[in-house]
Amino acid sequence: MEASQTATPATSRSKEDIALDLLKFVASVANVGGKSSGATGFVAPSQAKSEDQVESLLNLYAKCREAVEAPVEK
């Protein structure tokens, strides 16, 4: 087997996997999609808030995919 045919761990991962790892990192650092801290007292759960979080995560994943798939300038 030639050296050019051997797969390294970094090159054998799909772009989707790399984008997902990037999403996890950015979401954890930016506190996106996590449980929001409750206010003092009773706060009724909001379905729209969960949908907004899902929408934010999907948009973030799309941006991560774009970043991973963007050509690297030399």
PDB file with one MODEL, atoms N, CA, C and O in Angstrom:
MODEL        1
ATOM      1  N   MET A   1       0.838  -1.167   0.000  1.00  0.00           N
ATOM      2  CA  MET A   1       0.000   0.000   0.000  1.00  0.00           C
ATOM      3  C   MET A   1       0.888   1.237   0.000  1.00  0.00           C
ATOM      4  O   MET A   1       1.850   1.311   0.764  1.00  0.00           O
ATOM      5  N   GLU A   2       0.576   2.194  -0.840  1.00  0.00           N
ATOM      6  CA  GLU A   2       1.365   3.407  -0.925  1.00  0.00           C
ATOM      7  C   GLU A   2       1.010   4.346   0.219  1.00  0.00           C
ATOM      8  O   GLU A   2      -0.054   4.231   0.828  1.00  0.00           O
ATOM      9  N   ALA A   3       1.897   5.256   0.495  1.00  0.00           N
ATOM     10  CA  ALA A   3       1.664   6.214   1.578  1.00  0.00           C
ATOM     11  C   ALA A   3       0.461   7.098   1.288  1.00  0.00           C
ATOM     12  O   ALA A   3      -0.231   7.514   2.218  1.00  0.00           O
ATOM     13  N   SER A   4       0.195   7.394   0.017  1.00  0.00           N
ATOM     14  CA  SER A   4      -0.931   8.258  -0.321  1.00  0.00           C
ATOM     15  C   SER A   4      -2.266   7.551  -0.139  1.00  0.00           C
ATOM     16  O   SER A   4      -3.304   8.209  -0.089  1.00  0.00           O
ATOM     17  N   GLN A   5      -2.262   6.221  -0.038  1.00  0.00           N
ATOM     18  CA  GLN A   5      -3.502   5.478   0.107  1.00  0.00           C
ATOM     19  C   GLN A   5      -3.851   5.191   1.560  1.00  0.00           C
ATOM     20  O   GLN A   5      -4.966   4.759   1.853  1.00  0.00           O
ATOM     21  N   THR A   6      -2.919   5.423   2.465  1.00  0.00           N
ATOM     22  CA  THR A   6      -3.215   5.151   3.864  1.00  0.00           C
ATOM     23  C   THR A   6      -4.062   6.279   4.430  1.00  0.00           C
ATOM     24  O   THR A   6      -3.789   7.455   4.194  1.00  0.00           O
ATOM     25  N   ALA A   7      -5.082   5.910   5.172  1.00  0.00           N
ATOM     26  CA  ALA A   7      -5.973   6.903   5.760  1.00  0.00           C
ATOM     27  C   ALA A   7      -5.515   7.220   7.170  1.00  0.00           C
ATOM     28  O   ALA A   7      -5.286   6.325   7.983  1.00  0.00           O
ATOM     29  N   THR A   8      -5.388   8.500   7.442  1.00  0.00           N
ATOM     30  CA  THR A   8      -5.074   8.923   8.795  1.00  0.00           C
ATOM     31  C   THR A   8      -6.385   9.185   9.514  1.00  0.00           C
ATOM     32  O   THR A   8      -7.404   9.415   8.863  1.00  0.00           O
ATOM     33  N   PRO A   9      -6.384   9.157  10.822  1.00  0.00           N
ATOM     34  CA  PRO A   9      -7.636   9.394  11.545  1.00  0.00           C
ATOM     35  C   PRO A   9      -8.309  10.707  11.170  1.00  0.00           C
ATOM     36  O   PRO A   9      -9.538  10.778  11.135  1.00  0.00           O
ATOM     37  N   ALA A  10      -7.530  11.747  10.889  1.00  0.00           N
ATOM     38  CA  ALA A  10      -8.119  13.041  10.549  1.00  0.00           C
ATOM     39  C   ALA A  10      -8.790  13.021   9.178  1.00  0.00           C
ATOM     40  O   ALA A  10      -9.804  13.690   8.981  1.00  0.00           O
ATOM     41  N   THR A  11      -8.245  12.270   8.233  1.00  0.00           N
ATOM     42  CA  THR A  11      -8.807  12.279   6.888  1.00  0.00           C
ATOM     43  C   THR A  11      -9.891  11.234   6.710  1.00  0.00           C
ATOM     44  O   THR A  11     -10.656  11.312   5.749  1.00  0.00           O
ATOM     45  N   SER A  12      -9.983  10.266   7.596  1.00  0.00           N
ATOM     46  CA  SER A  12     -10.991   9.231   7.437  1.00  0.00           C
ATOM     47  C   SER A  12     -12.342   9.664   7.994  1.00  0.00           C
ATOM     48  O   SER A  12     -13.347   9.002   7.734  1.00  0.00           O
ATOM     49  N   ARG A  13     -12.393  10.734   8.738  1.00  0.00           N
ATOM     50  CA  ARG A  13     -13.658  11.229   9.275  1.00  0.00           C
ATOM     51  C   ARG A  13     -14.415  11.994   8.200  1.00  0.00           C
ATOM     52  O   ARG A  13     -13.819  12.697   7.385  1.00  0.00           O
ATOM     53  N   SER A  14     -15.722  11.849   8.207  1.00  0.00           N
ATOM     54  CA  SER A  14     -16.519  12.564   7.214  1.00  0.00           C
ATOM     55  C   SER A  14     -16.664  14.024   7.619  1.00  0.00           C
ATOM     56  O   SER A  14     -16.496  14.381   8.785  1.00  0.00           O
ATOM     57  N   LYS A  15     -16.974  14.849   6.646  1.00  0.00           N
ATOM     58  CA  LYS A  15     -17.155  16.270   6.919  1.00  0.00           C
ATOM     59  C   LYS A  15     -18.345  16.495   7.842  1.00  0.00           C
ATOM     60  O   LYS A  15     -18.359  17.449   8.621  1.00  0.00           O
ATOM     61  N   GLU A  16     -19.340  15.623   7.759  1.00  0.00           N
ATOM     62  CA  GLU A  16     -20.498  15.741   8.642  1.00  0.00           C
ATOM     63  C   GLU A  16     -20.095  15.516  10.095  1.00  0.00           C
ATOM     64  O   GLU A  16     -20.566  16.217  10.991  1.00  0.00           O
ATOM     65  N   ASP A  17     -19.214  14.530  10.328  1.00  0.00           N
ATOM     66  CA  ASP A  17     -18.740  14.259  11.689  1.00  0.00           C
ATOM     67  C   ASP A  17     -17.931  15.436  12.240  1.00  0.00           C
ATOM     68  O   ASP A  17     -18.076  15.808  13.404  1.00  0.00           O
ATOM     69  N   ILE A  18     -17.093  16.006  11.403  1.00  0.00           N
ATOM     70  CA  ILE A  18     -16.284  17.139  11.828  1.00  0.00           C
ATOM     71  C   ILE A  18     -17.181  18.337  12.126  1.00  0.00           C
ATOM     72  O   ILE A  18     -16.975  19.037  13.117  1.00  0.00           O
ATOM     73  N   ALA A  19     -18.177  18.574  11.271  1.00  0.00           N
ATOM     74  CA  ALA A  19     -19.107  19.680  11.490  1.00  0.00           C
ATOM     75  C   ALA A  19     -19.909  19.467  12.773  1.00  0.00           C
ATOM     76  O   ALA A  19     -20.192  20.423  13.494  1.00  0.00           O
ATOM     77  N   LEU A  20     -20.274  18.221  13.059  1.00  0.00           N
ATOM     78  CA  LEU A  20     -21.014  17.928  14.282  1.00  0.00           C
ATOM     79  C   LEU A  20     -20.156  18.183  15.516  1.00  0.00           C
ATOM     80  O   LEU A  20     -20.647  18.721  16.509  1.00  0.00           O
ATOM     81  N   ASP A  21     -18.887  17.807  15.466  1.00  0.00           N
ATOM     82  CA  ASP A  21     -17.984  18.089  16.584  1.00  0.00           C
ATOM     83  C   ASP A  21     -17.810  19.591  16.769  1.00  0.00           C
ATOM     84  O   ASP A  21     -17.774  20.080  17.898  1.00  0.00           O
ATOM     85  N   LEU A  22     -17.702  20.321  15.666  1.00  0.00           N
ATOM     86  CA  LEU A  22     -17.595  21.774  15.733  1.00  0.00           C
ATOM     87  C   LEU A  22     -18.858  22.373  16.339  1.00  0.00           C
ATOM     88  O   LEU A  22     -18.784  23.292  17.155  1.00  0.00           O
ATOM     89  N   LEU A  23     -20.019  21.852  15.939  1.00  0.00           N
ATOM     90  CA  LEU A  23     -21.294  22.299  16.504  1.00  0.00           C
ATOM     91  C   LEU A  23     -21.324  22.085  18.009  1.00  0.00           C
ATOM     92  O   LEU A  23     -21.717  22.981  18.757  1.00  0.00           O
ATOM     93  N   LYS A  24     -20.913  20.907  18.458  1.00  0.00           N
ATOM     94  CA  LYS A  24     -20.913  20.599  19.892  1.00  0.00           C
ATOM     95  C   LYS A  24     -20.010  21.568  20.648  1.00  0.00           C
ATOM     96  O   LYS A  24     -20.368  22.048  21.724  1.00  0.00           O
ATOM     97  N   PHE A  25     -18.842  21.851  20.084  1.00  0.00           N
ATOM     98  CA  PHE A  25     -17.904  22.760  20.741  1.00  0.00           C
ATOM     99  C   PHE A  25     -18.473  24.174  20.818  1.00  0.00           C
ATOM    100  O   PHE A  25     -18.494  24.786  21.886  1.00  0.00           O
ATOM    101  N   VAL A  26     -18.931  24.684  19.685  1.00  0.00           N
ATOM    102  CA  VAL A  26     -19.442  26.060  19.651  1.00  0.00           C
ATOM    103  C   VAL A  26     -20.677  26.192  20.533  1.00  0.00           C
ATOM    104  O   VAL A  26     -20.817  27.178  21.257  1.00  0.00           O
ATOM    105  N   ALA A  27     -21.577  25.207  20.482  1.00  0.00           N
ATOM    106  CA  ALA A  27     -22.794  25.267  21.286  1.00  0.00           C
ATOM    107  C   ALA A  27     -22.470  25.250  22.776  1.00  0.00           C
ATOM    108  O   ALA A  27     -23.121  25.940  23.559  1.00  0.00           O
ATOM    109  N   SER A  28     -21.471  24.467  23.171  1.00  0.00           N
ATOM    110  CA  SER A  28     -21.127  24.413  24.598  1.00  0.00           C
ATOM    111  C   SER A  28     -20.469  25.714  25.060  1.00  0.00           C
ATOM    112  O   SER A  28     -20.727  26.181  26.169  1.00  0.00           O
ATOM    113  N   VAL A  29     -19.627  26.294  24.217  1.00  0.00           N
ATOM    114  CA  VAL A  29     -18.951  27.535  24.584  1.00  0.00           C
ATOM    115  C   VAL A  29     -19.936  28.704  24.595  1.00  0.00           C
ATOM    116  O   VAL A  29     -19.882  29.559  25.478  1.00  0.00           O
ATOM    117  N   ALA A  30     -20.836  28.738  23.609  1.00  0.00           N
ATOM    118  CA  ALA A  30     -21.783  29.841  23.488  1.00  0.00           C
ATOM    119  C   ALA A  30     -23.069  29.596  24.275  1.00  0.00           C
ATOM    120  O   ALA A  30     -23.954  30.451  24.301  1.00  0.00           O
ATOM    121  N   ASN A  31     -23.172  28.423  24.919  1.00  0.00           N
ATOM    122  CA  ASN A  31     -24.353  28.043  25.699  1.00  0.00           C
ATOM    123  C   ASN A  31     -25.613  28.090  24.831  1.00  0.00           C
ATOM    124  O   ASN A  31     -26.649  28.611  25.245  1.00  0.00           O
ATOM    125  N   VAL A  32     -25.506  27.540  23.629  1.00  0.00           N
ATOM    126  CA  VAL A  32     -26.631  27.464  22.704  1.00  0.00           C
ATOM    127  C   VAL A  32     -27.259  26.092  22.832  1.00  0.00           C
ATOM    128  O   VAL A  32     -26.551  25.084  22.818  1.00  0.00           O
ATOM    129  N   GLY A  33     -28.564  26.034  22.956  1.00  0.00           N
ATOM    130  CA  GLY A  33     -29.264  24.766  22.999  1.00  0.00           C
ATOM    131  C   GLY A  33     -29.274  24.101  24.348  1.00  0.00           C
ATOM    132  O   GLY A  33     -29.866  23.034  24.512  1.00  0.00           O
ATOM    133  N   GLY A  34     -28.634  24.708  25.311  1.00  0.00           N
ATOM    134  CA  GLY A  34     -28.631  24.133  26.652  1.00  0.00           C
ATOM    135  C   GLY A  34     -29.883  24.532  27.407  1.00  0.00           C
ATOM    136  O   GLY A  34     -30.692  25.326  26.929  1.00  0.00           O
ATOM    137  N   LYS A  35     -30.026  23.975  28.579  1.00  0.00           N
ATOM    138  CA  LYS A  35     -31.169  24.333  29.414  1.00  0.00           C
ATOM    139  C   LYS A  35     -30.953  25.737  29.948  1.00  0.00           C
ATOM    140  O   LYS A  35     -29.881  26.065  30.458  1.00  0.00           O
ATOM    141  N   SER A  36     -31.971  26.551  29.828  1.00  0.00           N
ATOM    142  CA  SER A  36     -31.856  27.908  30.323  1.00  0.00           C
ATOM    143  C   SER A  36     -32.029  27.916  31.831  1.00  0.00           C
ATOM    144  O   SER A  36     -32.723  27.074  32.400  1.00  0.00           O
ATOM    145  N   SER A  37     -31.399  28.861  32.451  1.00  0.00           N
ATOM    146  CA  SER A  37     -31.511  28.944  33.905  1.00  0.00           C
ATOM    147  C   SER A  37     -32.862  29.537  34.255  1.00  0.00           C
ATOM    148  O   SER A  37     -33.299  30.518  33.653  1.00  0.00           O
ATOM    149  N   GLY A  38     -33.500  28.949  35.207  1.00  0.00           N
ATOM    150  CA  GLY A  38     -34.820  29.405  35.604  1.00  0.00           C
ATOM    151  C   GLY A  38     -34.743  30.643  36.471  1.00  0.00           C
ATOM    152  O   GLY A  38     -33.771  30.864  37.193  1.00  0.00           O
ATOM    153  N   ALA A  39     -35.777  31.434  36.384  1.00  0.00           N
ATOM    154  CA  ALA A  39     -35.866  32.620  37.225  1.00  0.00           C
ATOM    155  C   ALA A  39     -36.399  32.199  38.587  1.00  0.00           C
ATOM    156  O   ALA A  39     -36.905  31.089  38.757  1.00  0.00           O
ATOM    157  N   THR A  40     -36.281  33.078  39.526  1.00  0.00           N
ATOM    158  CA  THR A  40     -36.826  32.790  40.842  1.00  0.00           C
ATOM    159  C   THR A  40     -38.337  32.693  40.729  1.00  0.00           C
ATOM    160  O   THR A  40     -38.982  33.565  40.147  1.00  0.00           O
ATOM    161  N   GLY A  41     -38.891  31.643  41.280  1.00  0.00           N
ATOM    162  CA  GLY A  41     -40.333  31.457  41.197  1.00  0.00           C
ATOM    163  C   GLY A  41     -40.687  30.496  40.084  1.00  0.00           C
ATOM    164  O   GLY A  41     -39.814  29.877  39.476  1.00  0.00           O
ATOM    165  N   PHE A  42     -41.959  30.380  39.830  1.00  0.00           N
ATOM    166  CA  PHE A  42     -42.453  29.450  38.815  1.00  0.00           C
ATOM    167  C   PHE A  42     -42.431  30.089  37.436  1.00  0.00           C
ATOM    168  O   PHE A  42     -42.937  31.193  37.235  1.00  0.00           O
ATOM    169  N   VAL A  43     -41.839  29.379  36.500  1.00  0.00           N
ATOM    170  CA  VAL A  43     -41.828  29.829  35.111  1.00  0.00           C
ATOM    171  C   VAL A  43     -42.424  28.709  34.280  1.00  0.00           C
ATOM    172  O   VAL A  43     -41.895  27.597  34.263  1.00  0.00           O
ATOM    173  N   ALA A  44     -43.514  28.989  33.594  1.00  0.00           N
ATOM    174  CA  ALA A  44     -44.178  27.977  32.773  1.00  0.00           C
ATOM    175  C   ALA A  44     -43.300  27.627  31.588  1.00  0.00           C
ATOM    176  O   ALA A  44     -42.739  28.517  30.950  1.00  0.00           O
ATOM    177  N   PRO A  45     -43.172  26.335  31.282  1.00  0.00           N
ATOM    178  CA  PRO A  45     -42.370  25.946  30.114  1.00  0.00           C
ATOM    179  C   PRO A  45     -43.011  26.451  28.831  1.00  0.00           C
ATOM    180  O   PRO A  45     -44.234  26.515  28.710  1.00  0.00           O
ATOM    181  N   SER A  46     -42.178  26.798  27.899  1.00  0.00           N
ATOM    182  CA  SER A  46     -42.671  27.348  26.640  1.00  0.00           C
ATOM    183  C   SER A  46     -42.248  26.437  25.498  1.00  0.00           C
ATOM    184  O   SER A  46     -41.059  26.181  25.312  1.00  0.00           O
ATOM    185  N   GLN A  47     -43.207  25.954  24.742  1.00  0.00           N
ATOM    186  CA  GLN A  47     -42.909  25.094  23.597  1.00  0.00           C
ATOM    187  C   GLN A  47     -42.153  25.863  22.520  1.00  0.00           C
ATOM    188  O   GLN A  47     -41.267  25.315  21.864  1.00  0.00           O
ATOM    189  N   ALA A  48     -42.502  27.125  22.343  1.00  0.00           N
ATOM    190  CA  ALA A  48     -41.833  27.941  21.323  1.00  0.00           C
ATOM    191  C   ALA A  48     -40.353  28.085  21.640  1.00  0.00           C
ATOM    192  O   ALA A  48     -39.525  28.138  20.731  1.00  0.00           O
ATOM    193  N   LYS A  49     -40.017  28.149  22.917  1.00  0.00           N
ATOM    194  CA  LYS A  49     -38.614  28.294  23.290  1.00  0.00           C
ATOM    195  C   LYS A  49     -37.817  27.066  22.866  1.00  0.00           C
ATOM    196  O   LYS A  49     -36.698  27.196  22.369  1.00  0.00           O
ATOM    197  N   SER A  50     -38.377  25.883  23.054  1.00  0.00           N
ATOM    198  CA  SER A  50     -37.695  24.659  22.616  1.00  0.00           C
ATOM    199  C   SER A  50     -37.536  24.652  21.101  1.00  0.00           C
ATOM    200  O   SER A  50     -36.488  24.269  20.580  1.00  0.00           O
ATOM    201  N   GLU A  51     -38.569  25.071  20.407  1.00  0.00           N
ATOM    202  CA  GLU A  51     -38.490  25.126  18.943  1.00  0.00           C
ATOM    203  C   GLU A  51     -37.449  26.140  18.496  1.00  0.00           C
ATOM    204  O   GLU A  51     -36.744  25.913  17.513  1.00  0.00           O
ATOM    205  N   ASP A  52     -37.346  27.250  19.207  1.00  0.00           N
ATOM    206  CA  ASP A  52     -36.326  28.247  18.885  1.00  0.00           C
ATOM    207  C   ASP A  52     -34.923  27.685  19.092  1.00  0.00           C
ATOM    208  O   ASP A  52     -34.018  27.962  18.305  1.00  0.00           O
ATOM    209  N   GLN A  53     -34.743  26.895  20.152  1.00  0.00           N
ATOM    210  CA  GLN A  53     -33.436  26.296  20.400  1.00  0.00           C
ATOM    211  C   GLN A  53     -33.072  25.301  19.304  1.00  0.00           C
ATOM    212  O   GLN A  53     -31.928  25.254  18.854  1.00  0.00           O
ATOM    213  N   VAL A  54     -34.054  24.508  18.879  1.00  0.00           N
ATOM    214  CA  VAL A  54     -33.804  23.547  17.797  1.00  0.00           C
ATOM    215  C   VAL A  54     -33.444  24.290  16.519  1.00  0.00           C
ATOM    216  O   VAL A  54     -32.511  23.909  15.813  1.00  0.00           O
ATOM    217  N   GLU A  55     -34.182  25.346  16.228  1.00  0.00           N
ATOM    218  CA  GLU A  55     -33.901  26.152  15.029  1.00  0.00           C
ATOM    219  C   GLU A  55     -32.493  26.753  15.097  1.00  0.00           C
ATOM    220  O   GLU A  55     -31.776  26.773  14.097  1.00  0.00           O
ATOM    221  N   SER A  56     -32.105  27.236  16.265  1.00  0.00           N
ATOM    222  CA  SER A  56     -30.762  27.803  16.438  1.00  0.00           C
ATOM    223  C   SER A  56     -29.688  26.748  16.206  1.00  0.00           C
ATOM    224  O   SER A  56     -28.680  27.016  15.553  1.00  0.00           O
ATOM    225  N   LEU A  57     -29.906  25.544  16.741  1.00  0.00           N
ATOM    226  CA  LEU A  57     -28.923  24.472  16.561  1.00  0.00           C
ATOM    227  C   LEU A  57     -28.824  24.046  15.099  1.00  0.00           C
ATOM    228  O   LEU A  57     -27.730  23.785  14.601  1.00  0.00           O
ATOM    229  N   LEU A  58     -29.951  23.975  14.420  1.00  0.00           N
ATOM    230  CA  LEU A  58     -29.925  23.601  13.005  1.00  0.00           C
ATOM    231  C   LEU A  58     -29.210  24.661  12.169  1.00  0.00           C
ATOM    232  O   LEU A  58     -28.443  24.331  11.265  1.00  0.00           O
ATOM    233  N   ASN A  59     -29.461  25.925  12.473  1.00  0.00           N
ATOM    234  CA  ASN A  59     -28.762  27.000  11.763  1.00  0.00           C
ATOM    235  C   ASN A  59     -27.269  26.962  12.047  1.00  0.00           C
ATOM    236  O   ASN A  59     -26.454  27.167  11.147  1.00  0.00           O
ATOM    237  N   LEU A  60     -26.913  26.700  13.297  1.00  0.00           N
ATOM    238  CA  LEU A  60     -25.505  26.606  13.660  1.00  0.00           C
ATOM    239  C   LEU A  60     -24.836  25.431  12.957  1.00  0.00           C
ATOM    240  O   LEU A  60     -23.702  25.546  12.494  1.00  0.00           O
ATOM    241  N   TYR A  61     -25.542  24.291  12.876  1.00  0.00           N
ATOM    242  CA  TYR A  61     -24.979  23.129  12.179  1.00  0.00           C
ATOM    243  C   TYR A  61     -24.749  23.452  10.699  1.00  0.00           C
ATOM    244  O   TYR A  61     -23.730  23.059  10.132  1.00  0.00           O
ATOM    245  N   ALA A  62     -25.685  24.161  10.076  1.00  0.00           N
ATOM    246  CA  ALA A  62     -25.517  24.544   8.669  1.00  0.00           C
ATOM    247  C   ALA A  62     -24.277  25.423   8.496  1.00  0.00           C
ATOM    248  O   ALA A  62     -23.534  25.271   7.527  1.00  0.00           O
ATOM    249  N   LYS A  63     -24.057  26.337   9.434  1.00  0.00           N
ATOM    250  CA  LYS A  63     -22.866  27.196   9.357  1.00  0.00           C
ATOM    251  C   LYS A  63     -21.588  26.386   9.581  1.00  0.00           C
ATOM    252  O   LYS A  63     -20.564  26.648   8.951  1.00  0.00           O
ATOM    253  N   CYS A  64     -21.654  25.413  10.471  1.00  0.00           N
ATOM    254  CA  CYS A  64     -20.486  24.546  10.710  1.00  0.00           C
ATOM    255  C   CYS A  64     -20.165  23.734   9.462  1.00  0.00           C
ATOM    256  O   CYS A  64     -18.997  23.581   9.105  1.00  0.00           O
ATOM    257  N   ARG A  65     -21.198  23.210   8.791  1.00  0.00           N
ATOM    258  CA  ARG A  65     -20.982  22.464   7.549  1.00  0.00           C
ATOM    259  C   ARG A  65     -20.331  23.348   6.493  1.00  0.00           C
ATOM    260  O   ARG A  65     -19.413  22.916   5.796  1.00  0.00           O
ATOM    261  N   GLU A  66     -20.807  24.588   6.373  1.00  0.00           N
ATOM    262  CA  GLU A  66     -20.214  25.520   5.411  1.00  0.00           C
ATOM    263  C   GLU A  66     -18.747  25.769   5.730  1.00  0.00           C
ATOM    264  O   GLU A  66     -17.909  25.815   4.830  1.00  0.00           O
ATOM    265  N   ALA A  67     -18.444  25.928   7.002  1.00  0.00           N
ATOM    266  CA  ALA A  67     -17.062  26.195   7.408  1.00  0.00           C
ATOM    267  C   ALA A  67     -16.170  25.002   7.118  1.00  0.00           C
ATOM    268  O   ALA A  67     -15.032  25.173   6.679  1.00  0.00           O
ATOM    269  N   VAL A  68     -16.665  23.809   7.354  1.00  0.00           N
ATOM    270  CA  VAL A  68     -15.863  22.595   7.133  1.00  0.00           C
ATOM    271  C   VAL A  68     -15.668  22.348   5.644  1.00  0.00           C
ATOM    272  O   VAL A  68     -14.599  21.909   5.218  1.00  0.00           O
ATOM    273  N   GLU A  69     -16.688  22.627   4.860  1.00  0.00           N
ATOM    274  CA  GLU A  69     -16.622  22.327   3.430  1.00  0.00           C
ATOM    275  C   GLU A  69     -15.985  23.445   2.606  1.00  0.00           C
ATOM    276  O   GLU A  69     -15.740  23.269   1.413  1.00  0.00           O
ATOM    277  N   ALA A  70     -15.716  24.588   3.227  1.00  0.00           N
ATOM    278  CA  ALA A  70     -15.128  25.711   2.502  1.00  0.00           C
ATOM    279  C   ALA A  70     -13.713  25.342   2.054  1.00  0.00           C
ATOM    280  O   ALA A  70     -12.957  24.718   2.798  1.00  0.00           O
ATOM    281  N   PRO A  71     -13.369  25.735   0.835  1.00  0.00           N
ATOM    282  CA  PRO A  71     -12.006  25.426   0.360  1.00  0.00           C
ATOM    283  C   PRO A  71     -10.968  26.230   1.157  1.00  0.00           C
ATOM    284  O   PRO A  71     -11.210  27.365   1.567  1.00  0.00           O
ATOM    285  N   VAL A  72      -9.829  25.611   1.357  1.00  0.00           N
ATOM    286  CA  VAL A  72      -8.742  26.252   2.091  1.00  0.00           C
ATOM    287  C   VAL A  72      -7.857  26.961   1.083  1.00  0.00           C
ATOM    288  O   VAL A  72      -7.352  26.357   0.136  1.00  0.00           O
ATOM    289  N   GLU A  73      -7.679  28.257   1.308  1.00  0.00           N
ATOM    290  CA  GLU A  73      -6.813  29.045   0.415  1.00  0.00           C
ATOM    291  C   GLU A  73      -5.373  28.851   0.836  1.00  0.00           C
ATOM    292  O   GLU A  73      -5.058  28.809   2.025  1.00  0.00           O
ATOM    293  N   LYS A  74      -4.504  28.735  -0.153  1.00  0.00           N
ATOM    294  CA  LYS A  74      -3.076  28.536   0.119  1.00  0.00           C
ATOM    295  C   LYS A  74      -2.288  29.770  -0.180  1.00  0.00           C
ATOM    296  O   LYS A  74      -1.069  29.781  -0.008  1.00  0.00           O
TER     297      LYS A  74
ENDMDL
END
